[in-house]
Amino acid sequence: MEVSNRLKKIPPYVFAQIDQKRQELVAKGIDVINLGIGDPDGPTPKHIVESAKNALDNPVNHHYPPFGGMPEYKEAISNWFNDRFKVKLNPKTQITSLIGSKEGLHNTIMAYIDSGDINLIPDPAYPVYRTSTILAGGEPYFMNLNEENDFLPDLNAIPKDVLAKAKLMLLNYPNNPTAAVANLDFFERVIHLAKKHSILVAHDLAYSEMTFDNYVAPSILEVPGAIDTAIELHSLSKTFNMTGWRIGFVVGNENSVKAVASLKSNVDTDIFKVVQLAAINALTGPMTHIQECNDLYQARRDLAITELQNLGWPKIKPNKATFYMWLKVPPHMTSQDFCTKMLEEAHIVVPPGTAYGPNGEGYFRISLCVGEKRLKEAFDRMKSKNIVFGPSTVVSHK
């Protein structure tokens, strides 16, 4: 049976491919260190888990949830958002629930991009930005993120004819995979451009609370007038160690939130009430675990910088947010060659920069979601296999 042309157009999901290779090695009895996936290694805080257990015992919560999210969930989001960003939202019209931000990103793109439309997406970026644009029949226009510009897109470099056809711009700061951050001055320029060309801005703020060195991540909706042309997608996955619970929300422009909610109502039946009740407890309960987790990630970051520089990597600027590190591969190697060598010789999983777009060539990403002892072991393996930043690292031909 022939699959659809739209499915043929998208590449295989790179992380599924990487995990398949990892599983093949594990099946052979090989100990693989996975520095590839952004999944917090800490448990969901106990008070959130306990609230879910209690909610599960109540048969009232076993039925269909309301479309767009329970009113109590949206009220909790509104209050948290105002406390955190000093932005007031109408929970009835400016908030809708998401089954995690990945689903929200896909449905936002499907709600706005038609055949021939342009979606302005960063390069490198979370792969869903590109693949969902292709599935919608649209054309991704890559806004290159370069180290010289602190991995922010050069808005002035976007051609006028592209801006005239663009309907959507996706941004993500703090950023995956580069770990770059943005300030309100940048967001103000984005909003000015978007209003001038009637473009909806969708800001993916999944890592808002994962910050270090006194940095505080802003919301794009803090920009005066941003609500007229922007929405923002949030996830409880990273902030509350709830990746497997699959819950998030989108906030912002009323018409755009309504459009996303309308599309979702036709393709899913929203989030299990038990999970929404747990999320309410997360948003209204104690937040002490956030700083505790950030302290762990910061310590791992600092360890990784020291170890990598001992392996010859040039001076590394500490990332101020996320649990990712975006690093150059050794000279005279491609991203794929380096990551293959890491997996086959050191048995360490890291994704190549090209997994996030063509402009990711020359880089690889490390996730800090393993303990310090395991992280140190990974760098020891690199040393033992002579995987260093320099001419000693060569491609193995098998």
C-alpha positions in Angstrom: 0.0 0.0 0.0 1.4 3.4 -1.1 2.0 6.0 1.6 1.1 9.6 1.0 3.4 12.0 -0.8 3.5 14.2 2.2 5.0 11.4 4.3 7.6 10.7 1.6 8.7 14.3 1.7 9.8 14.3 5.4 13.0 12.7 6.5 13.0 9.9 9.2 12.9 11.3 12.7 16.6 11.5 13.5 16.1 10.8 17.3 14.2 7.6 16.5 17.1 6.5 14.3 19.7 7.3 16.9 17.7 5.4 19.5 17.4 2.4 17.3 21.2 2.3 17.0 21.5 2.7 20.7 19.1 -0.2 21.3 21.1 -2.4 18.9 24.3 -1.8 21.0 22.5 -2.4 24.2 21.1 -5.7 22.9 24.7 -6.8 22.4 25.4 -6.1 26.0 27.2 -2.8 25.4 26.9 -0.1 28.0 25.8 3.0 26.2 25.9 6.5 27.7 23.0 8.5 26.3 23.8 12.2 26.1 21.3 12.6 23.2 17.8 13.1 24.7 16.5 16.1 26.6 14.6 14.2 29.3 15.2 15.3 32.9 16.7 12.4 34.9 15.0 13.6 38.1 11.5 12.3 39.1 8.4 14.4 38.9 8.0 16.2 42.3 6.2 14.1 44.9 3.4 16.6 45.5 2.4 16.5 41.8 2.5 12.7 41.7 0.4 12.4 44.9 -2.2 14.8 43.5 -2.5 12.5 40.4 -2.9 9.4 42.6 -5.7 11.1 44.5 -7.4 12.3 41.3 -7.2 8.8 39.8 -9.3 7.4 42.5 -12.2 9.7 41.7 -14.5 8.3 38.9 -15.5 11.8 37.9 -12.1 12.2 36.4 -12.4 9.1 34.2 -14.6 10.8 31.6 -13.9 13.0 28.6 -12.2 16.3 29.5 -13.6 19.6 28.2 -12.1 20.8 24.9 -9.4 23.4 25.4 -8.7 22.3 28.9 -10.5 22.3 32.3 -11.5 25.8 33.5 -9.4 25.2 36.7 -6.4 24.4 34.6 -6.6 27.5 32.5 -7.2 29.6 35.6 -4.0 28.2 37.1 -2.1 29.0 33.9 -3.4 32.5 33.9 -2.3 33.1 37.5 1.1 31.5 37.1 1.7 33.5 33.9 0.8 36.8 35.6 3.0 36.0 38.6 5.9 35.0 36.4 5.8 37.4 33.5 3.4 40.2 34.8 1.2 39.6 31.8 -2.6 39.2 32.4 -4.4 36.6 30.2 -8.1 35.9 29.9 -8.3 32.2 30.7 -11.4 31.7 28.6 -10.1 33.3 25.3 -6.3 33.5 25.5 -5.4 30.1 26.7 -5.8 26.6 25.4 -4.4 23.3 26.6 -1.8 21.2 24.7 -0.8 17.6 24.8 2.8 18.8 25.2 4.4 21.6 23.1 5.4 19.3 20.3 1.8 18.6 19.5 1.0 22.3 19.9 3.8 23.3 17.4 2.5 20.9 14.8 -1.1 22.0 15.2 -0.2 25.7 15.1 1.6 25.1 11.8 -1.3 23.1 10.5 -3.7 25.8 11.5 -1.9 28.5 9.5 0.2 27.1 6.7 -1.3 26.1 3.4 0.3 24.9 0.2 2.8 27.4 -1.0 2.9 29.5 2.3 6.2 30.3 3.9 7.0 29.5 7.5 10.1 31.4 8.8 12.0 28.9 11.0 15.4 29.0 12.7 18.2 26.8 11.4 19.3 24.9 13.4 16.0 24.2 15.2 13.8 21.6 16.8 13.0 19.3 13.8 9.2 19.5 14.2 9.3 23.1 12.9 10.5 21.9 9.5 8.7 18.6 9.2 5.3 19.9 10.2 5.7 22.8 7.7 6.4 20.2 5.0 3.4 18.1 6.1 1.2 21.2 5.9 2.3 21.7 2.3 4.2 24.9 3.1 7.8 26.0 2.5 10.2 26.4 5.3 12.5 29.5 5.0 15.6 29.0 7.1 16.7 31.9 9.2 20.3 31.0 9.9 21.5 31.0 13.5 25.2 31.7 13.7 27.6 32.0 16.6 28.7 35.5 15.4 25.2 36.7 16.0 24.8 34.9 19.3 22.5 32.4 17.5 19.8 34.9 16.9 18.3 35.3 13.4 19.3 38.3 11.4 15.9 39.8 10.8 17.3 42.3 8.3 18.6 39.4 6.1 15.1 38.0 5.3 14.3 39.0 1.7 11.3 41.3 1.2 9.6 38.8 -1.2 9.9 36.1 1.5 8.3 38.4 4.1 5.5 39.1 1.7 4.6 35.4 1.5 5.4 34.4 5.1 2.4 33.7 7.4 4.2 32.4 10.4 7.5 32.8 12.3 8.7 30.3 14.8 11.2 31.2 17.5 12.5 29.4 20.6 14.5 31.2 23.3 16.0 29.8 25.5 17.0 27.8 22.4 17.1 24.1 21.5 19.7 23.1 20.3 22.1 26.0 20.7 21.1 27.0 24.3 21.2 30.6 23.2 19.0 33.3 24.9 17.2 36.4 23.7 16.3 39.6 25.4 13.2 41.9 25.1 15.0 44.2 22.7 15.2 41.3 20.2 11.6 40.4 20.7 10.5 44.0 20.2 12.2 44.0 16.8 10.5 40.7 16.0 7.1 42.1 16.9 7.7 45.2 14.8 8.6 43.1 11.8 5.6 40.8 12.3 3.1 43.6 12.5 4.5 45.3 9.5 4.1 42.1 7.4 1.1 40.5 9.0 3.0 37.5 10.3 2.0 35.4 13.3 4.9 34.8 15.7 4.8 31.5 17.6 7.4 31.5 20.4 8.3 28.1 21.8 9.2 28.8 25.5 9.6 25.2 26.7 12.8 26.1 28.7 11.6 29.3 30.5 12.5 28.2 34.0 15.7 26.3 33.2 18.2 29.2 33.6 21.5 29.8 35.3 23.9 32.6 36.4 21.0 34.9 37.5 19.6 35.0 34.0 15.7 35.2 33.8 14.1 34.3 30.5 11.4 36.7 29.3 8.2 36.0 27.5 7.6 37.6 24.1 4.2 38.6 25.4 6.0 41.1 27.7 6.6 43.3 24.7 3.8 46.0 24.5 1.4 45.1 21.7 2.8 41.6 21.2 -0.6 40.1 22.0 -1.8 41.4 18.7 0.5 39.2 16.6 2.0 36.5 18.9 1.3 33.3 20.7 3.5 31.4 23.0 3.8 27.7 23.7 4.7 26.4 27.1 5.3 22.9 28.4 5.4 21.5 31.9 7.8 18.8 30.7 11.1 20.5 31.6 10.0 22.8 34.4 8.3 20.1 36.4 10.1 17.0 35.2 6.9 15.9 33.5 8.0 14.9 30.0 6.0 11.6 30.0 2.8 13.3 31.3 2.4 15.2 28.0 0.8 18.5 29.0 1.4 22.1 28.1 -0.5 25.2 26.9 -0.6 28.0 24.3 -1.3 31.6 25.3 -1.6 34.9 23.5 -3.5 36.3 20.6 -7.2 35.5 21.0 -7.9 34.6 17.4 -4.8 32.5 17.0 -5.4 30.6 20.3 -9.0 30.0 19.0 -7.6 28.7 15.7 -5.3 26.2 17.4 -8.0 25.1 19.7 -10.4 24.6 16.8 -8.0 22.4 14.9 -7.2 20.4 18.0 -10.9 19.8 18.7 -11.0 17.9 15.4 -7.9 15.7 15.9 -7.7 15.0 19.7 -10.0 14.8 22.7 -7.7 16.8 25.0 -5.8 15.8 28.1 -6.8 13.2 30.7 -8.4 15.1 33.6 -6.0 13.4 36.1 -3.0 14.9 34.3 -4.6 18.3 34.2 -5.3 18.2 37.9 -1.7 17.2 38.5 -0.6 20.2 36.4 -2.8 22.5 38.4 -0.9 21.3 41.5 2.4 21.9 39.7 1.5 25.5 38.8 0.1 26.4 42.2 2.3 24.3 44.5 5.9 24.6 45.8 8.5 25.5 43.2 11.7 24.7 45.2 12.6 21.8 43.0 13.2 24.2 40.0 16.3 25.8 41.6 17.4 22.4 42.9 17.3 21.0 39.4 19.0 24.1 37.9 21.8 23.8 40.4 22.4 20.2 39.3 22.4 21.2 35.6 24.7 24.1 36.2 27.2 21.8 38.1 27.1 19.3 35.2 27.6 22.2 32.7 30.6 23.4 34.6 32.0 19.8 34.7 31.5 19.4 31.0 33.2 22.6 30.2 36.3 21.6 32.2 36.4 18.1 30.8 35.9 19.3 27.2 38.6 21.9 27.5 40.9 19.3 28.9 40.2 17.3 25.7 41.3 20.3 23.6 38.0 22.0 22.9 38.5 25.8 22.5 37.2 28.1 25.2 33.5 27.4 25.8 31.1 30.1 26.7 28.8 28.8 29.5 25.2 28.5 28.5 22.8 30.6 30.5 19.8 28.3 30.0 18.5 24.8 29.0 20.4 21.6 29.8 22.0 21.5 26.3 25.5 22.4 25.1 26.0 23.2 21.4 29.6 22.3 20.6 31.9 22.3 17.5 33.0 19.0 16.2 36.8 18.5 15.7 38.4 20.0 12.6 38.2 18.1 9.3 35.2 16.1 10.5 31.5 16.3 9.6 28.9 16.3 12.3 27.7 12.9 11.3 31.2 11.4 11.2 31.9 12.7 14.7 28.7 11.4 16.2 29.1 8.0 14.5 32.6 7.8 16.0 31.3 8.7 19.4 28.7 6.0 19.3 30.7 3.2 17.6 34.0 3.7 19.5 33.1 5.4 22.8 29.5 4.1 23.0 28.2 7.6 23.7 25.0 8.9 22.0 25.1 12.6 20.9 23.1 13.9 18.0 24.8 15.6 15.0 24.1 19.3 14.4 22.6 18.5 11.0 19.7 16.7 12.8 18.4 20.2 13.5 18.9 21.7 10.0 21.6 22.2 7.4 23.1 25.1 9.3 23.9 22.7 12.1 26.8 21.3 10.2 30.0 21.5 12.2 28.3 21.1 15.6 26.9 18.4 17.9 24.6 18.7 20.9 25.2 17.3 24.4 22.3 16.8 26.9 23.1 17.2 30.6 20.4 14.8 31.7 22.8 12.3 33.4 24.4 12.4 36.8 27.9 13.8 37.2 29.5 10.4 37.7 28.1 9.1 34.4 29.0 12.4 32.7 32.6 12.1 33.9 32.7 8.5 32.6 31.6 9.8 29.1 34.6 12.2 29.0 36.9 9.5 30.3 35.8 7.3 27.4 36.5 10.0 24.9 40.0 10.4 26.3 40.6 6.7 26.2 39.5 6.5 22.5 41.5 9.7 21.7 38.4 11.6 20.7 39.8 15.1 21.2 39.5 18.5 19.5 42.4 18.3 17.2 44.1 16.2 14.4 44.2 13.1 16.6 40.5 12.6 16.0 40.1 11.0 12.7 37.3 9.1 11.0 37.4 5.4 11.3 36.8 3.6 8.1 35.3 0.1 8.7 
